[in-house]
Amino acid sequence: MIVFDLSCAIGEHRFEAWFASSDSFADQQARGLIACPICGDADVRKAAMAPRVGAKSNQAVAAPAAAPPANAAEPTPELVRKVLAEIAAKQAEMLPQSRWVGRDFADAARAMHEGRAAEDLIHGQASPDEAQALRDDGIAAMPLLVPIIPPDAVN
Ligand SMILES: [Zn+2]
């Protein structure tokens, strides 16, 4: 069996029809035995196959197209890893220039903010309450985004 896409001459209606063979189609067409199921026109010919093939290939590309685009708002795991790697690199770059003050961080940051100590790049430990108090006083303190091992804990 073979399927043909057919169309009628009058309405250009498209329809499918099955035939035993290509010759069988030609024979039935010549004898006017094939009629358009929509308008009954017997002047029926093979429709161009391209649209049907096109529809199939469109389906094939529909799946990847339905996937989220690369610039969607949702960050991809690759992007998150890249950003984290950049943060870690930046932190690793800054930490050697930064003075470890351990648990004195809040006091040291406040002293610098109030001009009682020279401006310096410091890092250390602060309790959530201390960190909140610094923020309340408008003292810039950022949590280290990549955990580090306190130097005084390494022994
Ligand atoms: Zn028709």
Residues whose N, C-alpha, C, O or C-beta is under 5 A from the ligand:
A	BS01	ZN	C8 G11 E12 H13 C36 I38 C39 G40 D41
